[in-house]
Amino acid sequence: MNEKNLNRRSFIRNTAMAGTGMMMMPSFLKAMEGFKDGERPNLLLIFADQFRKSSMSFLKEDPVYTPNIDKLAKDGVYFSNAVSNHPLCSPYRAMLMSGKYPLKNGVIANCHSGRTVHGNYLKKKDVCFSDVLATNGYSAGYVGKWHLDGPEPTKPGTPNIWDSFCPQDRRHGFDFWHAYGTHNRHLKPYYWSTNAKEDEKKVYNQWSPEHEADVINNYINNTNGSYRKDDEPFALFWGINPPHTPFSEVPEKYRKRYKGKSHEDLLKRPNVSFKENNDIKVGDHGVEKKIHQAPDYFACVDGVDEQIGRVIDTLKEKGLYDNTIIVFSADHGEMLGSQGLMHKNIWFREAYDIPFIVHWPKKIKPKQEDLLISVPDYMPTILSLMGLQNDIPTDLEGIDYSDVFFNKKVDRPDCQLYFGSEPSAPWTGKRGIRTDRYTFAVVKNEDASKTYYLYDDVDDYYQTKNIWGKNPKEDKKLKKKLWKLLKEMNDPWIERDV
């Protein structure tokens, strides 16, 4: 770790910070150092649920049309090796917000009432990404899917409750709120507004990304002066649910490009199988029941891109585009038949690889960056880019890599973590790493034995052959690297190793 990260200053703690219960002194005067009056950057951080990296059309992998995202990548910094360290909705969001990995922030799986008793939710005491921004004079807003609260616990054997209301004191500095916990009602979504009570959610008859783009455009324009403070820069987080399932809940206009085409016409990756893969004992299955929905998945992708384009147009019309940092990412990807699997929560690149683009025309030049960046790194890296490096919390596990934007030397990581467990038994489940060449994963089976998976991502891009055991020297090296990383994180998966 470089000196810059070792010497982070502690937060100054004097004035009350919304949502954390901590006392902090405003430090926005420090944050303005290096920026002239009115030049502090805005932030628009977009993350689309289940949007896989290959579904950006400039990569020429999936048959999608994403001109707006493509332009962000062309004119910004595209990180070609970004991954979702735990490819699930809630763990990604918790890593993004807290700058910590699942074992440290406690969000080890998706939040629902059956896991609340295990502390599987974003903690009120954590100083989060948005807390830092709010304390430093930013108007902070959240729009879309949140999925970080723990619904009231339910008894074992009873149905789990997934969605929950987020009270204002748990919103981590967001003073504008148009969000919900989690639901999959893409064509008839509901939201809680900033001052709404728990029983005051409102239903909208509009595709959720389109409705959210309307809200965000009003926020940017500050319609009627009721959305934000005009004299403050803004930081807006946008959690888009599509292309998350159900893929079929997508407006007909986006289906037109795929009319008359079946999943077999569209899915041309060499690792796609339309039959169940029984050799992989973990991950989401049901491929034979769901694979026909591939055209609708791609239609959702196209629609999400169009709505992002509408928001970008508003930034331009308002004169804010050049000095707004636009970040595009995703919770995780979508297998969509690759390896004979559907959905997420597995180490294969279709689920594990995610988009990560940082676009700021005023300050950073376009390039492709091959840094092995992880989700907890986003918070310190972006905060530092915004001039807030002195206010990055000292207890983060993520690293500030902002120097890469300016072609300065950084201590580059040699691997990225892959993680998967249940909060009731964090010593079980899956662990792994990705290096610049290999994907290595280990699964603990029910009898405590292990199954090993190793793929050469250079010679076998689509990960079609498990080569574990073919090169014992390399096997030992990767296993040693993974075990060392897990020990440094005090992972009980190692402590209970057999």
Secondary structure, 3 states (H helix, E strand, C coil): CCHHHHCCCCCCCEEECCCCCCEECCCHHHHCCCCCCCCCCEEEEEEECCCCHHHCHHHCCCCCCCHHHHHHHHHCEEECCCECCCCCHHHHHHHHHHCCCHHHHCCCCCCCCCCHHHCCCCCCCCCCHHHHHHHCCCEEEEEEECCCCCCCCCCCCCCCCCCCCCCHHHCCCCCEEEEECCCCCCCCCEEEECCCCCCCCEECCCCHHHHHHHHHHHHHHCHHHCCCCCCCCEEEEEEECCCCCCCCCCCHHHHHHHCCCCHHHHCCCCCECCCCCCCCCCCCCCHHHHHHHHHHHHHHHHHHHHHHHHHHHHHHHCCCCCCEEEEEEECCCCCCCECCCCCCCCCCHHHHECCEEEECCCCCCCEEECCCCCHHHHHHHHHHHCCCHHHCCCCCCCCCCHHHHHCCCCCCCCCEEEEEEECCEEEEEEEEEECCCEEEEEEECCCCCEEEEEEECCCCCCCCCCCCCCCHHHHHHHHHHHHHHHHHCCCHHHHCCC
